[in-house]
């Protein structure tokens, strides 16, 4: 990878484990906690895409609440757990290699940023609760443009802020649709394939995929 000036990370599923909220409640939820967590995440994403298509924008926290309500009903989870799950979602755990990798990249003088569907307040709380707030130059939220990924307006934001070319961005996401969105836009997209998954057929195939963020150091 050449001429990289900025390294941009998706937040949910890439830096932070979206299943960690449900996992911390697994004693109460039971063996179905992981299926419930995956259903919640899938519904959340579907709602972002559908709302973008319908031009009926709600911010990511409202979408997270709406998708949780459906998921709790689908898995017959006691309503008393709603507040606990939402509070835990605000402080999701980072994947274990994330803090050290970010510190190494920071020393190499790259621009480091998050580009996420999350609201500014959610993202700020997330990085602060995990002591990562001093590592990022910027946190870009879709709320600045009022539409969710993979709309090109979202991927425009870092380009405009840093006044750089699209191919000078290394963009990392664990979400294949997001990798494709960034790649089709013109980023050098890298797939963080933590679970040995299969890539989607969306007119883009990343030249690079890694199993965790540690592997990014070698690519650069």
Secondary structure as GFF3:
##gff-version 3
##sequence-region A 1 220
A	DSSP	beta_strand	6	9	.	.	.	ID=ss1
A	DSSP	alpha_helix	20	23	.	.	.	ID=ss2
A	DSSP	alpha_helix	26	29	.	.	.	ID=ss3
A	DSSP	alpha_helix	33	54	.	.	.	ID=ss4
A	DSSP	alpha_helix	60	74	.	.	.	ID=ss5
A	DSSP	three_ten_helix	79	81	.	.	.	ID=ss6
A	DSSP	alpha_helix	82	89	.	.	.	ID=ss7
A	DSSP	alpha_helix	98	107	.	.	.	ID=ss8
A	DSSP	beta_strand	111	116	.	.	.	ID=ss9
A	DSSP	alpha_helix	120	129	.	.	.	ID=ss10
A	DSSP	beta_strand	138	141	.	.	.	ID=ss11
A	DSSP	three_ten_helix	142	144	.	.	.	ID=ss12
A	DSSP	alpha_helix	152	162	.	.	.	ID=ss13
A	DSSP	three_ten_helix	166	168	.	.	.	ID=ss14
A	DSSP	beta_strand	169	173	.	.	.	ID=ss15
A	DSSP	alpha_helix	176	185	.	.	.	ID=ss16
A	DSSP	beta_strand	188	192	.	.	.	ID=ss17
A	DSSP	beta_strand	208	210	.	.	.	ID=ss18
A	DSSP	alpha_helix	214	219	.	.	.	ID=ss19
###
